[in-house]
């Protein structure tokens, strides 16, 4: 990898900036076309946000609506209306770094530039900018791996053509991955830059800058998305495995810096989040800590032993097996110590929920009620094979099929040309003879004045005769001569071996004489009485000179021209030729100078035939890491549709790179011609079709659940401090728009919230009314929102909530569903006060109050 100059950097920055602003405008227009948000009132805008998106926008709203940023910042440290009646430090428990940054910049912009700026408008613009950053990094990443600007452009266009497989930023703008993935992508891109510099022996700007940059990217991702630590965990494992498999010379210093960047990133995230204990349970932290400790140990051992360790054996299989065990042991001891000190609560661990989710996806086992409820989220369904085939067909099948057709046509053309005997004209003959003459003079190191030698002239005539047998075709002549050299090794190779052996013998004699002189001098110093006489020294010197003169005439018995050329080749032998095994090392070195003599420094288009070979650079670590990371993303994305954007984005980087690096190599013109043809064909179908579907969707429709009507009723007919509970899809929206306290929310990975949600969803079970009422009383619920389509007392599939309760409580299957009874009968302590086509609201009463109530005096029933 050559060091890019300033003009190349500015060119890439200009192209990447163009893609950045193009994508920002693209997603902004799509979102506006789908939601028509400019013409909606505040309630309608906020009702578009569901699940945890509404919860995070609530936090942003607290920050943006305050008189200044720090006023809202202090409010988030003590929030009592999202897990009523408990007090929650939002900065410590939730991933609110995007909201903090956006709100801080919002106050600066509103105070200094635009006082009429709307909070939601600014928030959405920040989301679109993060999407543009992803596309910018994708272009730079693709250009880095393919070493060609068209590789980055090809990846960007592929990303836009199949944007439906991306994160769908326009459907869920506030999703955590929209903020975290740009930093994850930046960290991966910068890691590849650092490894590439290391492999090409280029000096890095600063180790401190490398560690600091990767630490900041890691911390920003960890503070924005809880799944980030799993991605970084796979990255650490891939890097360690790649170093071991490829035997790439990676220094201990780089391994130390890499592991240190992950540790500092976790520490920085822990401090910014005011001590978020969930960051102490990550596998990423375990592997990074074990890698750091073992690297320090090996570095300390090398310094004490004053010997260098073989770099290819740095990460052995034993290390890969030992590191997780060592890390888990350290982490368990740390957690146990913090538990005993009262600084940590093990129930806050989120690993249990995610492990149960993976067990559900991979093994298809029903672990718990909350796990089944989370897995039945439509965002977690698997990718349809019909949609996946469209992607594979365009990015993989079409280029390979077209490339195969082109290569077959090229092969048949050459085969037909080789079978047709064509007579060369006089000009072609003279040109071929000149090429052969030039080859002969360069190969035998002779000049035109030496052509009077009969032996030389005879060898040249043999070459001309071979050219004539090939019909004066210079390419055929080169191939035939190469075959002859392989079948009959020339005598000059044997002569070369003799020269090497003689040189090695000379070196051994000189070393032996030098050691004898050193021993003699030491003996003269220690025992002055026992000295070597000048006559003896003179005799020894004469003996050495005679030995040398006996060897030199042997080397001159060969042809003078050949000996001169061999002597020049001998000067290139490194000093290691004086080792104890010169006969084994020198002949292997002697074979290397042969290639320039055959290949020669000529124009490849005129002389050399193009033969596809595998590029050795593809085995470098940054290519290998990127490819294996894409495979892991693919496995995860095929299991969970929501995470398929990871595989798709990484695939857009790898797709134009692997093919050009491995298969095409010198045939890049063929690759780019094929890719350009496929690209132009795909621009119309499915490219333009997919883009038109994004702007004008045929299957997309805005939610028609009449949620706005229910929210208006809540604001008008309930107390400001009335406590609500309900389905996780809308309960966050209720809190956002009405400011009413809520008992549960959509973060089911939190152990306490999972238990609360299970109690809230007991209304869909077959339990007795008294048991359900006792659970709601403990949670201090006053109003319960129920989803009417889940209260049919029928089971249609495994994702029905009643089916989940039947699996959890098989003994209650003989009883009717409670919410179905609640909608059709009067149940003590439960009173329906609002219903529409999709939702209903039930008010809780104590037993004493319920006896004195009369149905016709409830004004809510008339609504």
N, C-alpha and C positions, 0 to 999 in steps of 0.2 A: 504494500500500500504506500504509494508515494505521498509525500506531504503536499496537500493542495495549496496553491498560491492564493493570493487575495482575490483575484478575478474569479476563480472557480468558486470560492466561498460566497462572494457577492452574487454570483449567478444562481447558485443553489438557494440562497436566501431570497432572491427575487422570485424565483419560480415557486418556492414553498409558500411565500407570502401571498402570491396569487391564488394558490389552492386554498390557503387559509381563509381569505375573505370570500372566495367563491362558495365554500362550504357553509360559512356562517350565514350568508344570504340564502343559500339553498334550504337549510333546515328552518330558518325563520319564515320563509314563504310557505313551506309545507305546513308548519304548525298553524300559521294564520289561515291557510286554505281549509284546514281540517276543523278548526275550532271557531274561526271568526271571532277571535278573542277581543278585538278592538271594539266590537259592538255589544259586548256583554257587560252587565253591571258587576259590582264587586262580589255579590253572592253567587252569581252564575260562574264567575271566574274561579272562585275558591272551591266551588262544588265540583270542578273538573279534577281536583286532586283527591286521590283515594289512598287508602292503606297508609304506609309510613311516610309517603310523600306529603300528605296533609299535615302529619305531625311535625316534620322538619320545616315545612313552611310556617307553621305556628311559631317555632323558635326564631326563624328569621323575622317574622312579623314583630315579635317582641323587641328584637334588636333594632329594627328599622323604624318603628313607631315611637320610640322613646325620644326624649329631647336630645340625647347624644348616644354614642355607641356604648359607653361604659355604664350608662344607666341600665340598658337592656342586658349588658353583660353580667351585672350584679344580680339582676332578676333571674337569670338562668341558673344561678347557683342554688336557688331555693324555689323550686316549682312544686306546687302541691295539687295541681288540677289535672295531671295526666295519669297519676297512679293513686288516686284519692283513697284514703286520707294521708298517704305517705308523702314525705318530702323527698324530692329527687334533685340531685345536682346534675343538670343536663350536660354540663361541660365534661363531667366525669363519666357519664353513663352512655351517652349517645355520640354519634360520629358527626359533629356539627362544625368541623373546620370550614367547609364551603360556606356555610351560613355566616360564620364569624367574619371571614374575609370579604364576602359580598356585602354584608351590612356595614363593615368599616369603610369600604370604598364608597358605598352608597351615601353615607353621611358626608364624606369629603366632597363628592360630586354635587350633592344637593346644596351643600352650604356654599360652595365656591363657584359653581357653574350653572346649575339648573334647579332652582327652588321648587319647580312644579313637577319634578321627576317622580314617577309612580314606583313604589317598591316592587310590585310584581313584574313590571316592564323591565326594570333594571336587573332583577334576578334572572329572568329568562335570557336577557342579553348575555349575562355572565355564563349561562349554560351553553349558549351557542358558541361563545368564544372557546370554551373548553372542548367542544366538538371540533372546532377549527384547529386547535392545537393538536388533537389526535391525528388529523389528516396531514398536518405539517410534519409531524414526527414520522408518519407512515411514508411520506415521500423521501425524507432524509434516510430513513432506515432501509428502504428498498434500494436507494442509490448507493448506500454504503455496501450492501451485500452483493449487488449485481455489478458494482464498479462501473455503472453506466447510468446516465441520467434518464434514459428511456425505461430502465427498470423501475425507477421511482414513479415515473409518469404512468406506466402500465399498471402499477399497483394502485395508484390513486383512482384511475378510471375504472378499474375493476371494483373498487370499493363503492364508487358512486353508482355503477350499473346494478350492483346487487345490494343496494343499501338496505333492503328489507331484512337481510341477514345480519346487519350491524345491530348496534345497541338500541335502535329505534328511539333516538333521542327526542324525536318530535312526538312520540306517544307517551313517554314518561320522562319529562324533562328533569324532574327532581330526583330520579333514581340515583342511588349512591355511586353506582359504577360509572355514571357519566362524569363524575368529578374525580374518581380515583384512577380510572384507566389511563387518562393522559399521563399521569405521573408514573404509573407502572410501565407504560410504553416508553417514556423518557428514560427511566432507569434501565430498561432492557437495551435500548439504543446506546446509551452511554457506556454500558457494560461491554457491548460489542466493540465500541471505539477503543476502550482501554485494552481489551484483549488483543485487538488487531495491532495496536501500537506495540504491545509487548512482544507479539510473535514476529513482527517485522523489525524488532530491535530499534524502535524509534523512541526518542526521549520524550517522556510525558512532561506536561507543563509543571505539575506539582502534585506530589502525593497527597498533600493536604487538600488541594482543590478537588482531587478525585474522591477522596473519602467524604469531604463535606458535601459535594454535589449528590452523590449516591445516598448519603444519609438524609438529606433534605427530601429527595424524591421518595425514599422509602417511608419517611415519617408522614409526608402528605398523603400517600396512599393508605397507610394504616389508619390515619385519622379521618378518612373519608368513606371507607368501605371495609366491613369486617372480613370479607373474603380475600382481601389483599394478602393477608399473611399466608394463606394456602398457596397462592401463586408464588410468593417469595420462597416458600418452603420447597416447592418443586424446582425453583431456580437453583437453590443451593445444592440440592441433590444432583441436578443435571451437570452443574459445573464441576463438582467433585468427581462424578462418574466420567465425564468427558476428559478431564485431566488424566485419569487413570487409563482409559481406553486408548486415547490417542498418543499417549506418551509425549505430550507436548512439553517443551522445557518451560515450565512455569515457575517463577521464583517464589521463595518463601515470603518475600516482601509483599508481592501482589496478593497472595492468599491471606496474609495478615491484614492488608488494607481492605480486602473485600469483606472478610468476616467482621472487621471492625466497623465498616459502614453499616452493616445490618444491626450491630449492637447499638451504635450511636443513633441510628434511626428509631429503634425501639425505645431507647432512653429519651430521645427528644419527643416522641409521641406520648410517652408516659408523663413527661413533665407538662406538656401543653394541655393534655387532657385532665390535669389536676389529679393524677394518680389513678387512671383507669386500670383496674386490676385485671380486666380481660386480656390486656396485653401481656400479662405474665404467664398465660396459659398457652401461648402460641408455639407450635412446632418450629416455626421460623427462628424464634429466640433460642430454642433448645439446640438446633443444629448450628446456628451461628456461634453460640457460646462454646459448644464442643469443638468446632473447627478452629476458633480463636485460641482456645487453650492448647489443643494438640499442636497447632502451628508454633505457638510460643515454646512448647516443650521441645519440638524438633529443632527449632532454631537455637535454643539454649544448648541442646545436646551437640549440635554441629560445631558450635563455637568451642565447647569444651574439648571435643575430639579433634578440632582443627582439621576437619576433613569435610568434603562436600558430599551430600547425599545424592544419589542418582535421582534426577528430577522425574523421570518417567515412572519411578516407583514411589513417588511421594504420597499419592493417595492409593493405597493398596486395597484389596478386597477386605482385608482385616479391618482397615480403618473405616470403610463404609459400613461394616457390620457393627463395629465398636462404637462409632459416633452416636447413633440414635440411642443405644443402651446407656452410654455414659451421660448423654444429654437428659434423657428421661429421669435417670437417677438423680442428677443434680437438680432438675426442676422439681421433682417430688420432694426432695429434702428442703428446698427453698419454700415451697408451698406449705409444707408441714410446719416449718419454723414460723412463717407468717400467720398461719392459723392459730398456733399456740400463743403468739404475741397479741392476737386480737386485731391485727391490721388487715386481715383478709378473710373473706367468707367464701368457702368452697362452692357454695350454691350459685355464686355469680359466674361460674365456669360455663362457657357457651359451647365447649367441645362436645358435650353430651348430645346436644340437639343436632349438631352437624353430623356427628357420627351416626346418629339414628337416621338422619336423612339419607346419608350415603348407603346405609344398610337397606333402606326402603328402595332406593333407585337401583342399586346393583343386585341385591339379593331378593327384591320384591317381598320383603317380610314386613308385616305390620307390627311396629314396635310399640307405639303409644298413640293415644288419641290426638295429641298435639302434632306429632310427627305426620300422621295421616292427613291432618287438616292442612299442614304446611305443604305437603307434597301434592295435594290436590289443587294447589294454586294454578290457574291457567298459564302463568308465566313459567311454570316448572314442567310443563308437558314436553314430550320428546319432539324432535324435529321430524316433520313429515318427509318420508322418503321421496315423494314426488317433487317437493321443493328442493331437497338436497340433490336430486339427480340433475335438476336444471343447472345448479351451480357447478357440479362436477363436470357436466357435459360441456359447459362453455369454457371453463378454466383449464380442464385437463384433457378431456376426450378429443375435442376439436383440434387443439394444437398438435397433439401427438398423431392424430390421423392425417392431418395435412402434412406434417413433417414426414411421416412415413411415405406418403404419396410422392413428395418431392425427392426423397432419397431413393426410392425405387426408380423414379424417372431418371435420376442422375446415374444410378447404377446401370440401367439398361442402355443409356446413351454411351457410357464409357465402354460397356461390353461390346456394343455394336461397332463402336469406333475402333476397338482393338482387333476385331475380326476383319475389318475392311482394310485391304492392302492398298495404301495410297503411295504414290511415287512423289517424293519431294522434288521441288524444283531446284535450280542451281543456287538460288539465294539461300534457301533453307539448308541445303547441304553445306555451303560455306559457313553459315552461322553455327551449325552443329559441330563442324570440324574445329571451328575456333573455340567453342565451349570445351570440347574434348582436349584440345591443346592446352587451354588454360588450366583445366583440371590436372593434366599430366605434369605441367610445370610446377603447380602449387603442391601437388602431392609428393613429388620426388625431389622438390627443392633444387631444381636445376634451372639454368638460364639458357637463353637462345644460343649463347656461345658454346655451350656444352653439347649441343645437338650433333656436333661432328663425331661424337663417340658412337661407334657402331652398336654397342649394346643398348645405349639410350635410344638410338634411332629405331632399333628393332622393337623395343618395348612400345614406342609410340606407334609404330606401324600395326602392332597387335591391337592397340586401342582403336585405330582407324578401321581395322578389319571388323572388330566387334560392332562399331557404329554402322558400318555398311550392312552387316547382317541384321541389324535392327531397322533397316530402311531409313537410316539417318534420322531416326526419332530419338531425340536426346533423353526424354523421360524413360523410354524403354531401355536405352543404353545404361542409364543409372541403375535401374532395377536389376538388369542382368549382371552388372558388375558387382552390385551389393550381394547378389546370390552367390557369385563366385568367391567373393571374399569370405562369406560365411561357410561355404563348403570347403574351401582350401585356405586355411589361415596363412597369411604371407610369412615369408622368412624373416621379415623385419621384426615381427613380434618375438620370434626366438632370439634375434639379435638384441632386442630391447631387454629381454629377460637376462641375457648375459651381462649387459651393461649394468643392470641393477644389482646383480649379484656381485660383480666386480666392485662397484661403488660401495656396497655394504661391507665387503671384505676390507676395502681401504679404510672405511670408518672404524671397523673393529680393530684393525692394526694400530691406527692412530690413537684410539682410546686406550688400548693396552699399553702402548708406549708412554702415553701421558700418565697413566696410573703408576707405571714403573718408575717414571721420573719423580712423581710426587712422593712415592714411598722412599725412594733413594734420598730425596732432600730431607724428609722427616727423619730418616735414620742418621743423616749427617748432623742434624741438630741435636738429637738425643744422645748419640754415641759418637763423639768427635774422633775417637780412636779408630772406629771402623768407618772408613770413608771410601768413596769410589775414586779410583785413580783417573786422571784425565785420559789416560790411554784406553781404559775400559769404556768411558763415556764416548770417546771418539769411535771406538769399535762398534758400540751399540748404534751410534748415529749412522755410521756407514752401513751397518746391516739394515737399518730401516730404509735408508735411501736406496739400497739395492733391491729391497722388497718392492718398493714403490716403482722403481724402474723396470722391474720384471713384470709388473701388472700393466703398466701403461702401454708397452709395445703390443700386448695382446689386444688392447682396445683399438690399436691403429692398424691392425691387420685387415680390418673390414674396409669397405668403401669410404673414402674421406667425406664425401657428401653426406652419407648416412650417419657417420659418427658425429659430424657437426650438428645435424638436426637432433640426434639423440642427446647430445650434450646440452643443447638448449632445453630439451624436455626435462633433463635431470635437474636443472637449476630450479625447477618449479616444485621439486619434492620438498615437503616440509621438514623441519628439524626432527620430527619423530622417526625419521629413517634410521637414526642411530640407536634405536631400541634393540631389544634382544631378539626380536623376530622380524628382521627386515625382509626375509624371503616371502612372508605372507602379506605384509602390508604394501610393499612396493609394487608388486605386479598389479594389484587392484588399482593403484593410483595410476599406473602406466596406461591403463585402458581409457582413461578419461580424455587425454588429448586427441584420441582418434576421432571423436565426433566432430570437432571443428574442421578436420581435414576432409571428412566426407560431406558434412552439411554445407561447409564453406559460407563465407559471408556474402551471400548474394540475395537478390530480391526473391522473396518467396513466390511471387506470382510467376516468375520466369523459370525458376529452377526446381524448387521443392514441390513435391506433390503433397496435398493437404490430406492428412490422415487424422481422423477424430481420435483424441486421447482424453483420458480422464484428467482433469485439472487437479493437481495435488493440493491446491489451496482450499478445495472444498472440504478437506479433512481438517482444516484449521478449526480451532475451538469456537470462534464466533459464528461460523456457519453451522457447525454441528449443534451448538447450543440452540440457535434459532430454530433449527429444524426439529429437534427433539421437543422443544417447548411447544411448537405447533402441534406435534402429535399428542402431547398431553392435553392441550387445549381442545383438540378434536374429541378425545375420549370424554372429557368433561362436557363439552357442548352437545355431543350426541345423547348424553343422558339427561341433560337439563337444557331446555330451549333458551332459557334466559341467559345462559352462559355461552351460547354458541357464537356470540359476537367475538369472543376471545379467539377462537379458532379461525373465524372468517377474517378478522383483521390481520392476524399473523400469517394466514395463508396468502393474503394479498401482497405481503412482503416477500414470501418465499416463492410464490408461483413463477414470477419472471426471472428468478435467480437460480434455482436448482437446475432447471433445464439448460440454461445457457452455460452454467459452470461445468456440469458433468458431461452432458452428451454432445454439446455443440462445440465448445472450446474454440478451435480455429474456424469453425463454421458458423460464427456468430451472424454473418450476413444472412445465412439460411434461416437461423432461428428468428432473427428480427423480421425477416420477410414473412415467415409463417405467422409470427405473432401479430404483425401488423394486419395481415389478411384476416386472421381470426378476430382481431379487435374491430376492424371495420365492419365485418359481418355481424358481430355481436352488438355493435352500437345501435342497430335497428331492432334486432330481436335476439335476446330479450332486453337489451339495454334501455331503449326508448320506451318499450312497453312497461318495464318496471318503474321508470321515472314517471311516466304518465299515471301509473297506478298510485304512486305516492302523492301526486298533486291532486288527482281526481279519483279517489278510491271508490270502487264499486261495491265492496263488501263492508266498508267502514261506516259506522253510524254512531252518532253521539249517544251517550247514555239516556235512555228514556224511562228511567225508574222513578221519575217525579221526586227526586231527592230534594230539589229546591222547595217544593211545597211543604214537605215535612220539616225542613229546616226553618222555614218561615213560621210554621205552627209552634215549633219549640221556642223560638225567640219571643212569640207573643203570649203563650199560654203557660209557660213554666217559669219558676223562680230562677234568678241569676245564679244561685248556689245549688240548684238541683243537680243531683249526681246521676249520670247516665252510664249505661253499659249496653253493648250490642255487638253486632258482627264486626270483625276486624277490618272488613273492606270499607266501612263507612264511619266507624266510630271516631276516627281521627278527623274526618271532615266535619262531623258534628261539633267537635271541640274547636276546630279552626273557625267555623262560621258563627257559632253561638256563644263561644267562650264559656260553655258549661263544663264543670269538672267531669272527668271520665274515670272509669275504674280500670279498663283494659285498653290495650292498643296492639299494633300489628307486630311488635318485636317479640315474636314467640321464642327466640333463642335464649331469652332471659328466663331463668328457671322460675322466678316468682311470677312473671307475667304469663308463662305457660300454665301455671296452676290456676291463676285467676281466669284465664280464658276458658279453661276446661270447666270451671264452675259456672261461668256465664253461659256457656253453650249447653249446660244441663237442661235448659228449657226445651231443647230438641230431643231429649232422651225420653225414656219410658218410666222415669222415676216417679215417685209419689210427690204430690204437691207440697207436702210438709217438708220433705227433704230438700226440695229445690228452694223453698222459701227460707229455710234456715241458712242455706249457702248464701243467698242474696242478702240476708240480714247481716251476716258476718262481714260482707263486703260493703255494707251501707249503701246499697243501690236503691234509688228512689224511682227511676224510670228505666225500663228495659225496652230496647228496640229489637224486634224480631223480624226475620226474613220470612215472608209468607210462603215462598215457593219451597222452603225446607219443611213446612208444616203440613204435608199431605198424608202423613201416616203410611207412606209407601216407600219402597226401596227400589231405585232404578239402576244404580251402579255403585261401585265401591266408594265413590267420592260423595255420596249422599251422607249428610251428617248423621241421619238415623242409622245408616249401615255401620258407621264408625262406632256409634254407641252400642249397637247390637254385638259387635265384635268385642267390645270392652265389657259389656254387661249381658252376657247371653241368658242369664236367669230372668231378665225382665222382658224378654221377647213376647211374652203372653199378654203384656199390658199395652194399652194404646199410647200413642205419642202424646206427651203432655201439652205441647203447644197446639196440637190439633184439637185437643179437648178445650184448651183455653180460648180458641177462636170460635168454638161452637157452643160452649156452655159457660155458665157463671161459676168461677172457681174462687173460693174464699182467699182473701188477701191479694188477689190479682184482679185488676180492672183495666179493660181496654179503653183507652181514651182517644186513640187516633188510629186510623187505618187508611191505606190507599191500595193501589193494585200490587204493590211490591213490599211495603213495610207496614209494620204496626207498632204502636207504642203502648206498653203496659205499665200502669202505675202500681207501686207496692204500698200496701197498707198493713198496719198491725191488726191483730185479731179484734181488739176492742173497738177500734175505729170502724172496721169493716161491718160489724153487726149493726151499727146505727146508721149506716149509709143507705140511701135509697137511690135506685137506679135513675129515676126521672129527675133528680136534682143535680145531676152532673152536667154542667154546661159544656164540658169537653165532648160529650157524645154527639152534640149537634153539629160539631165541626165537620 
